[in-house]
Amino acid sequence: MKKNIIKPSILPGFMELLPREQQIFNDIVSKISKVYEDNGCLAIDTPIIEKAEVLLAKTGGETEKQVYSFEKGKNKLALRFDLTVPFARYVAQYYNDMVFPFRRYQIGKVYRGERNQRGRYREFYQCDVDVIGKEKLSIENDAWVISLASKAFKAIGLEKYRFQISNRKILKGLLEELEVENVNEVMILIDKYEKIGKDIFSRELEAIIGFEKCKYINEILDISGSSKNIKEQLLSLRIKNKYFIEGVDELSKVCSILSILGVEENEFKINLKIIRGLDYYTGTVFETILEGNESLGSICSGGRYDNLAENYTNNILPGVGISIGLTRLFFVLKEIGFIDNYKFKKSIDYLILPIGDTIEYCCKVMKDLQGKGYAASIYFEDESLKKKMNYANKIGVENIVIIGEEEVALNKVKIKSMTLGSESIMSI
């Protein structure tokens, strides 16, 4: 009877990497983590599965539609769709054990039931940095988290990225000034601006608020120039709404602090169309594109939230965070050819190749190398030297150590550099 073989495959919207790409991915994660730790961020982790009532307490609309939720017995559960909401729960739960402002970073998988698209995943890694305060949090933190992402990108050798920054208070104040009733509907539409284009956006916006208000909002969204110039243009509108004035002031301060923190002027710009779809953002918001590859979308985003934990505690916990979508970033870096030339430590420093009955001595050599801080391993299979050398070459080993009975008798090893092709005899 013929055996029924199941075709090996994974679900659409999930990513698996072959070993070389996984090594590069891990190296990128390691370098970003080091930047965050070197700047005073503490690592935490939270469960992938949360209580649905906790995870969905503040979501709605498009976000809630994308959440994977299910029941186990009497419990209603959900897979986390980002790392920020679980972090808010975490801070509320362990409030009395924390020192504020609390700076954390977290790397982990999140899940969204998005429509399957190229480069958009249903399971993906996020890498977040958040600062959360007790009752208040200085605006300097908004710039600080952006500067950390800038340092992280530099650490992996990425260039020509640009942070696009805005403040939700500006549009909130503007819509209040115009007495727009469907504020959330308009905000969601603005968030889709880049995807749907100006013509469709204008047509849909006019249907919601009318021609005159639509024209006025379009004129404001099109404001461009230097940070100083945009601020002057916004203030010249003479809008008295308190949210609008606060938003313009905060946006100006963030841009000034970025420069002080070493983020170059060509690394960021104000874009009033940036709104961020998640409804928990209340002030500064930002997205990041690769210049010349804007069509590939944002690789990093975040913003300010005044009290995301309000559903879990009476304590006021304002925060700001930035998230690098690591899985999406990796896809984009592959698309632009960045991964092809990525420099990283490919494999172990030494692979020991036994010839004959020399395993005991090879183990001694491995322990000696590892004791000196090198990464080393042994090829145990009984194959020809040619096959062993071919294996070493394929996995990208820097050096091979050839040990035969002669090396054992002389208490020496033969070392061959796989990059230079040179050989040397050394005592151990």
Backbone torsions as a table, in degrees:
resi	resn	phi	psi	omega
1	MET	NA	129.6	-177.8
2	LYS	-72.8	131.7	179.9
3	LYS	-72.2	135.4	178.4
4	ASN	-82.6	108.0	-178.2
5	ILE	-90.4	126.0	176.6
6	ILE	-84.0	127.5	179.9
7	LYS	-67.0	122.0	179.5
8	PRO	-70.3	126.1	-179.4
9	SER	-162.9	164.7	175.8
10	ILE	-118.9	165.9	179.9
11	LEU	-68.2	150.6	173.9
12	PRO	-61.3	145.0	178.4
13	GLY	88.8	9.6	177.8
14	PHE	-121.9	151.6	-176.1
15	MET	-122.5	132.8	169.6
16	GLU	-123.7	147.3	-178.8
17	LEU	-119.1	146.7	170.5
18	LEU	-74.6	161.1	-171.1
19	PRO	-50.8	-44.6	-178.2
20	ARG	-61.6	-45.4	179.8
21	GLU	-67.2	-34.9	177.8
22	GLN	-65.5	-36.7	175.8
23	GLN	-61.5	-43.0	179.1
24	ILE	-65.7	-44.5	178.4
25	PHE	-57.2	-47.1	-179.8
26	ASN	-63.8	-36.4	178.8
27	ASP	-66.1	-40.6	177.2
28	ILE	-61.7	-45.9	178.8
29	VAL	-60.1	-43.3	-178.5
30	SER	-62.5	-43.4	-178.5
31	LYS	-68.1	-39.7	178.2
32	ILE	-66.7	-42.6	178.8
33	SER	-59.4	-41.2	-179.7
34	LYS	-62.7	-41.6	177.6
35	VAL	-59.2	-46.4	-177.3
36	TYR	-66.4	-42.4	179.7
37	GLU	-68.0	-38.5	178.7
38	ASP	-65.8	-17.9	179.7
39	ASN	-105.3	19.1	170.6
40	GLY	88.6	14.4	178.3
41	CYS	-88.4	140.5	-179.8
42	LEU	-101.6	137.8	-178.9
43	ALA	-81.4	136.9	172.0
44	ILE	-135.0	171.7	172.9
45	ASP	-143.7	151.8	178.5
46	THR	-134.9	159.6	-178.5
47	PRO	-64.7	146.8	174.7
48	ILE	-68.6	-36.2	178.9
49	ILE	-99.4	128.6	177.6
50	GLU	-122.1	163.5	169.9
51	LYS	-63.1	133.9	-177.4
52	ALA	-59.4	-38.0	-178.8
53	GLU	-64.7	-29.7	177.6
54	VAL	-77.6	-49.4	-173.8
55	LEU	-69.2	-34.3	-173.7
56	LEU	-101.7	13.0	-174.8
57	ALA	-60.3	-33.2	-174.9
58	LYS	-120.4	5.7	-178.1
59	THR	-89.1	172.3	178.6
60	GLY	-179.2	174.3	174.0
61	GLY	58.3	-132.9	-174.9
62	GLU	-62.3	-36.9	-177.0
63	THR	-62.6	-48.2	-176.9
64	GLU	-65.2	-31.0	178.5
65	LYS	-65.0	-25.7	-176.0
66	GLN	-90.4	-8.0	-174.8
67	VAL	-77.9	133.5	173.0
68	TYR	-81.9	113.7	179.6
69	SER	-127.9	153.5	-177.1
70	PHE	-161.2	171.5	179.1
71	GLU	-118.3	140.8	174.2
72	LYS	-129.1	103.5	-172.4
73	GLY	67.4	-126.2	179.1
74	LYS	-93.8	-1.7	-175.7
75	ASN	-90.4	130.2	173.4
76	LYS	-94.9	120.2	-172.4
77	LEU	-123.5	163.9	177.7
78	ALA	-151.5	147.7	173.3
79	LEU	-81.9	137.4	-179.1
80	ARG	-60.3	137.0	-179.8
81	PHE	-101.0	-11.5	170.4
82	ASP	-155.9	-177.3	-180.0
83	LEU	-102.5	-8.6	-175.0
84	THR	-76.5	-46.3	-179.3
85	VAL	-63.7	-46.2	174.2
86	PRO	-59.3	-33.9	177.8
87	PHE	-64.8	-39.7	177.7
88	ALA	-61.8	-44.0	175.8
89	ARG	-61.0	-42.8	-179.9
90	TYR	-58.1	-47.7	-178.0
91	VAL	-67.0	-40.5	178.1
92	ALA	-63.8	-38.6	-176.8
93	GLN	-71.4	-38.4	-175.9
94	TYR	-109.8	26.6	-174.8
95	TYR	-50.5	-45.2	-175.0
96	ASN	-73.8	-11.5	-179.6
97	ASP	-100.8	5.8	-172.5
98	MET	-110.9	155.4	172.9
99	VAL	-108.3	126.2	-177.0
100	PHE	-106.9	148.8	-2.6
101	PRO	-67.2	140.5	-177.3
102	PHE	-99.4	121.7	-179.0
103	ARG	-110.5	119.9	-177.7
104	ARG	-131.5	154.2	166.1
105	TYR	-128.9	152.6	-178.3
106	GLN	-148.8	138.1	175.7
107	ILE	-123.1	126.3	-178.9
108	GLY	-171.8	167.8	179.6
109	LYS	-82.1	143.3	173.8
110	VAL	-131.0	166.8	-170.6
111	TYR	-135.9	129.8	176.3
112	ARG	-139.4	130.7	-179.8
113	GLY	-82.8	58.1	-179.3
114	GLU	-76.6	157.4	173.6
115	ARG	-61.6	133.3	-175.6
116	ASN	-64.7	119.9	178.5
117	GLN	-138.0	158.1	178.3
118	ARG	-65.0	123.9	179.4
119	GLY	85.5	-3.8	176.7
120	ARG	-111.7	127.2	-173.0
121	TYR	-116.7	153.5	176.9
122	ARG	-91.1	-26.1	171.6
123	GLU	-122.0	125.0	-178.1
124	PHE	-156.0	155.5	177.9
125	TYR	-84.6	135.5	168.4
126	GLN	-116.2	151.6	176.8
127	CYS	-128.8	107.1	-172.0
128	ASP	-110.9	145.3	165.4
129	VAL	-123.8	130.1	176.1
130	ASP	-135.0	148.0	170.5
131	VAL	-121.3	128.2	-179.4
132	ILE	-127.5	136.4	-175.6
133	GLY	-113.2	170.1	176.7
134	LYS	-101.6	107.6	178.3
135	GLU	73.7	-32.4	178.1
136	LYS	-149.2	158.6	179.3
137	LEU	-151.0	123.4	-175.9
138	SER	-62.0	146.7	179.6
139	ILE	-65.2	-21.1	178.0
140	GLU	-58.8	-29.6	-179.8
141	ASN	-64.4	-30.2	179.1
142	ASP	-61.9	-41.8	178.4
143	ALA	-73.8	-35.1	-175.8
144	TRP	-62.5	-43.4	-178.6
145	VAL	-66.9	-34.0	176.5
146	ILE	-65.8	-40.7	-179.8
147	SER	-64.0	-31.9	177.6
148	LEU	-66.8	-41.4	177.2
149	ALA	-63.3	-37.7	176.7
150	SER	-61.2	-44.6	177.7
151	LYS	-64.3	-37.7	179.2
152	ALA	-64.2	-43.8	178.4
153	PHE	-62.9	-40.5	178.6
154	LYS	-65.1	-35.8	-178.3
155	ALA	-63.5	-30.8	179.3
156	ILE	-95.4	2.7	175.9
157	GLY	86.6	16.9	-178.6
158	LEU	-83.8	138.6	179.1
159	GLU	-129.6	170.1	174.2
160	LYS	59.5	39.6	171.1
161	TYR	-102.4	158.0	178.9
162	ARG	-144.9	127.8	174.7
163	PHE	-81.8	126.4	175.6
164	GLN	-103.9	120.4	-167.4
165	ILE	-120.5	142.0	172.9
166	SER	-149.5	-170.1	177.3
167	ASN	-144.2	122.9	-175.5
168	ARG	-61.5	-25.2	-179.3
169	LYS	-63.5	-29.8	-179.2
170	ILE	-62.1	-50.3	-179.2
171	LEU	-73.5	-33.5	176.5
172	LYS	-61.4	-46.0	178.5
173	GLY	-65.4	-40.5	179.1
174	LEU	-61.8	-46.0	-179.4
175	LEU	-65.8	-35.6	175.5
176	GLU	-65.6	-42.6	179.8
177	GLU	-60.2	-36.6	-179.6
178	LEU	-85.2	-0.5	179.7
179	GLU	58.3	40.4	175.7
180	VAL	-76.8	130.1	-176.9
181	GLU	-86.7	-40.6	-176.4
182	ASN	-88.1	61.7	-173.9
183	VAL	-60.9	-48.8	-177.9
184	ASN	-62.1	-39.8	179.2
185	GLU	-62.7	-40.9	179.1
186	VAL	-68.6	-41.4	179.4
187	MET	-61.1	-43.8	179.3
188	ILE	-62.5	-38.7	179.4
189	LEU	-66.9	-41.0	178.3
190	ILE	-62.8	-37.2	178.7
191	ASP	-61.8	-25.2	-179.2
192	LYS	-92.9	2.0	-172.1
193	TYR	-50.8	-52.1	-175.1
194	GLU	-65.6	-30.2	-177.7
195	LYS	-77.5	-39.7	-173.5
196	ILE	-95.9	-16.7	179.3
197	GLY	87.2	160.9	-173.2
198	LYS	-64.6	-40.7	-175.7
199	ASP	-63.1	-50.1	179.4
200	ILE	-65.4	-41.4	178.9
201	PHE	-57.5	-49.4	-177.2
202	SER	-62.8	-40.8	-179.7
203	ARG	-63.8	-44.4	-178.8
204	GLU	-72.0	-36.8	179.5
205	LEU	-67.1	-41.6	178.9
206	GLU	-61.1	-35.6	178.7
207	ALA	-65.9	-25.9	-178.1
208	ILE	-88.5	-43.5	-170.4
209	ILE	-122.7	-2.9	178.7
210	GLY	95.9	164.0	-172.3
211	PHE	-65.2	-50.2	-173.3
212	GLU	-63.3	-46.9	179.8
213	LYS	-66.6	-37.8	178.0
214	CYS	-61.4	-45.5	179.4
215	LYS	-60.7	-42.4	-178.5
216	TYR	-65.2	-44.5	179.7
217	ILE	-64.6	-41.1	178.4
218	ASN	-60.1	-40.9	179.3
219	GLU	-61.9	-38.8	179.9
220	ILE	-72.6	-41.7	179.3
221	LEU	-63.1	-26.1	-178.4
222	ASP	-86.0	-2.8	178.9
223	ILE	-61.2	132.1	-179.4
224	SER	-144.1	178.4	-178.0
225	GLY	125.1	-164.1	177.6
226	SER	-70.9	164.7	179.5
227	SER	-57.9	-42.4	179.8
228	LYS	-65.2	-42.3	-178.5
229	ASN	-65.6	-40.3	179.3
230	ILE	-65.3	-41.0	178.1
231	LYS	-60.5	-44.2	-179.7
232	GLU	-63.2	-41.1	179.7
233	GLN	-65.6	-39.3	179.6
234	LEU	-67.1	-42.6	-179.5
235	LEU	-69.1	-28.1	179.8
236	SER	-69.1	-13.0	178.6
237	LEU	-72.8	-13.9	177.1
238	ARG	59.5	33.7	177.4
239	ILE	-80.2	128.2	-173.7
240	LYS	-94.8	-5.9	-177.4
241	ASN	-58.6	134.8	-174.1
242	LYS	-65.5	-37.8	179.4
243	TYR	-64.6	-41.8	179.6
244	PHE	-60.6	-47.9	-178.3
245	ILE	-63.7	-44.2	177.6
246	GLU	-61.2	-43.8	-178.2
247	GLY	-62.3	-44.3	178.8
248	VAL	-63.2	-42.0	-179.6
249	ASP	-65.7	-44.9	179.7
250	GLU	-64.2	-41.6	179.6
251	LEU	-62.5	-41.7	178.5
252	SER	-63.6	-42.6	-179.8
253	LYS	-65.3	-42.6	-179.6
254	VAL	-59.8	-44.8	-179.6
255	CYS	-64.2	-38.2	178.4
256	SER	-66.3	-42.1	-178.5
257	ILE	-68.8	-35.4	177.5
258	LEU	-55.5	-43.9	179.7
259	SER	-63.4	-40.8	179.3
260	ILE	-64.8	-35.1	-179.3
261	LEU	-80.3	1.5	174.5
262	GLY	94.6	8.8	175.1
263	VAL	-81.8	118.6	-174.9
264	GLU	-65.1	153.2	-177.9
265	GLU	-60.1	-32.2	180.0
266	ASN	-79.4	-0.8	179.8
267	GLU	-91.4	-11.8	-178.2
268	PHE	-147.0	155.9	173.8
269	LYS	-153.7	156.9	176.4
270	ILE	-81.3	131.8	175.8
271	ASN	-136.4	105.2	-174.0
272	LEU	-70.4	-7.8	177.5
273	LYS	-80.8	-14.6	178.9
274	ILE	-73.4	122.8	-176.2
275	ILE	-131.2	-27.8	-177.1
276	ARG	67.5	123.1	-174.0
277	GLY	-69.9	-31.4	-177.7
278	LEU	-67.4	128.5	-169.6
279	ASP	-80.6	4.6	178.7
280	TYR	-88.3	-6.2	177.3
281	TYR	-77.3	139.9	-174.1
282	THR	-127.0	-15.0	-177.1
283	GLY	-140.3	-114.6	178.4
284	THR	-57.0	135.0	174.0
285	VAL	-137.6	151.2	-178.6
286	PHE	-155.3	150.7	173.1
287	GLU	-135.3	160.8	-174.7
288	THR	-130.8	128.7	178.0
289	ILE	-120.6	158.8	172.7
290	LEU	-94.1	121.9	-178.2
291	GLU	-62.6	132.8	-176.7
292	GLY	90.8	-11.9	179.5
293	ASN	-133.5	37.9	-176.9
294	GLU	-59.7	-30.7	-177.5
295	SER	-64.6	-18.0	179.8
296	LEU	-79.8	-6.8	174.7
297	GLY	86.0	-174.7	-175.7
298	SER	-78.3	141.3	177.8
299	ILE	-109.4	-6.5	-173.9
300	CYS	-161.4	134.8	-176.8
301	SER	-155.4	172.4	178.0
302	GLY	165.4	-162.9	179.3
303	GLY	165.8	-173.1	-177.6
304	ARG	-95.7	136.9	174.3
305	TYR	-130.8	124.0	-172.4
306	ASP	-72.4	-36.0	-177.6
307	ASN	-159.5	64.3	-177.4
308	LEU	-64.2	-25.8	-176.0
309	ALA	-90.9	12.6	-174.3
310	GLU	-62.3	-23.6	179.2
311	ASN	-81.2	-9.0	-176.2
312	TYR	-114.8	-12.5	-175.5
313	THR	-160.3	157.1	174.3
314	ASN	-86.7	-8.6	176.6
315	ASN	-71.3	140.0	178.1
316	ILE	-85.9	120.3	-174.3
317	LEU	-130.1	78.4	177.5
318	PRO	-72.4	148.1	-178.8
319	GLY	-151.1	171.7	173.4
320	VAL	-146.9	140.9	-178.1
321	GLY	-147.1	161.2	175.7
322	ILE	-135.5	140.6	-175.3
323	SER	-127.8	127.7	171.8
324	ILE	-97.2	120.6	175.5
325	GLY	-78.2	92.6	-170.5
326	LEU	-62.2	-40.7	-179.8
327	THR	-65.8	-44.4	178.3
328	ARG	-66.0	-42.8	178.2
329	LEU	-57.1	-44.2	-178.7
330	PHE	-63.1	-41.4	177.1
331	PHE	-59.6	-46.0	-179.2
332	VAL	-63.8	-42.1	-179.6
333	LEU	-64.8	-32.6	174.6
334	LYS	-68.1	-41.9	-177.7
335	GLU	-61.4	-38.1	-176.0
336	ILE	-91.7	3.4	177.4
337	GLY	83.9	5.9	-178.3
338	PHE	-63.7	-39.9	-177.0
339	ILE	-66.3	-32.0	-177.8
340	ASP	-59.2	-33.7	-176.6
341	ASN	-110.1	15.8	-176.7
342	TYR	-69.7	131.6	-178.9
343	LYS	-95.3	122.4	178.1
344	PHE	-156.9	164.5	176.3
345	LYS	-73.8	110.9	-170.0
346	LYS	-69.0	-41.4	-173.5
347	SER	-157.0	-158.6	179.5
348	ILE	-67.7	160.2	179.5
349	ASP	-73.1	-39.5	-176.0
350	TYR	-135.5	134.4	169.0
351	LEU	-116.4	122.0	-176.2
352	ILE	-91.4	127.4	-178.3
353	LEU	-111.5	104.3	178.8
354	PRO	-74.2	139.1	172.9
355	ILE	-122.1	116.8	-176.1
356	GLY	81.4	-159.7	-176.3
357	ASP	-85.7	73.8	-174.9
358	THR	-127.2	15.9	-174.3
359	ILE	-58.7	-43.6	-178.1
360	GLU	-59.5	-44.4	179.4
361	TYR	-67.3	-39.1	179.1
362	CYS	-61.2	-39.4	178.2
363	CYS	-64.3	-38.4	177.6
364	LYS	-63.3	-43.0	178.5
365	VAL	-64.4	-42.1	178.8
366	MET	-60.3	-46.2	179.1
367	LYS	-61.5	-38.0	179.1
368	ASP	-65.0	-45.1	179.4
369	LEU	-64.6	-44.3	179.5
370	GLN	-65.3	-34.3	177.1
371	GLY	-65.2	-24.9	177.9
372	LYS	-90.6	4.6	175.5
373	GLY	94.9	7.6	179.6
374	TYR	-91.8	152.7	172.4
375	ALA	-88.9	122.4	-174.3
376	ALA	-143.9	150.1	178.5
377	SER	-148.9	171.0	-178.4
378	ILE	-120.2	138.4	172.5
379	TYR	-91.2	107.2	-171.8
380	PHE	-87.1	-19.2	-172.7
381	GLU	-66.9	142.4	-178.9
382	ASP	-85.0	83.1	-177.9
383	GLU	-124.1	172.5	175.6
384	SER	-69.8	157.0	179.0
385	LEU	-59.3	-37.0	179.8
386	LYS	-60.7	-43.7	179.2
387	LYS	-66.8	-37.4	178.5
388	LYS	-65.8	-41.1	179.0
389	MET	-65.5	-39.5	179.3
390	ASN	-63.9	-40.9	176.8
391	TYR	-61.1	-47.0	-179.6
392	ALA	-59.5	-40.5	-179.8
393	ASN	-66.0	-41.0	-177.4
394	LYS	-67.8	-35.1	-179.0
395	ILE	-89.0	0.0	173.1
396	GLY	76.1	36.4	179.0
397	VAL	-70.3	139.7	179.6
398	GLU	-71.8	-45.6	-177.1
399	ASN	-137.9	146.7	171.7
400	ILE	-114.5	147.8	178.8
401	VAL	-115.5	115.3	-178.9
402	ILE	-98.9	123.1	-177.1
403	ILE	-128.1	112.0	174.3
404	GLY	-114.4	-174.1	-177.5
405	GLU	-63.4	-31.8	178.7
406	GLU	-65.3	-42.3	179.1
407	GLU	-63.9	-38.4	179.4
408	VAL	-64.1	-44.5	-178.6
409	ALA	-62.3	-36.1	-178.2
410	LEU	-91.3	-1.5	-176.7
411	ASN	56.5	43.9	-178.4
412	LYS	-131.1	175.7	174.0
413	VAL	-138.3	151.6	174.0
414	LYS	-104.6	122.8	-177.6
415	ILE	-113.5	130.3	177.9
416	LYS	-120.7	127.9	176.1
417	SER	-78.9	123.9	-179.3
418	MET	-77.1	-18.5	179.0
419	THR	-91.8	-39.7	-177.9
420	LEU	-93.7	-24.1	-178.3
421	GLY	81.0	2.9	-178.0
422	SER	-84.4	154.0	179.1
423	GLU	-122.7	151.0	175.9
424	SER	-149.2	152.9	177.1
425	ILE	-108.3	129.0	-178.2
426	MET	-132.8	149.4	174.3
427	SER	-87.1	154.4	175.7
428	ILE	-117.6	NA	NA
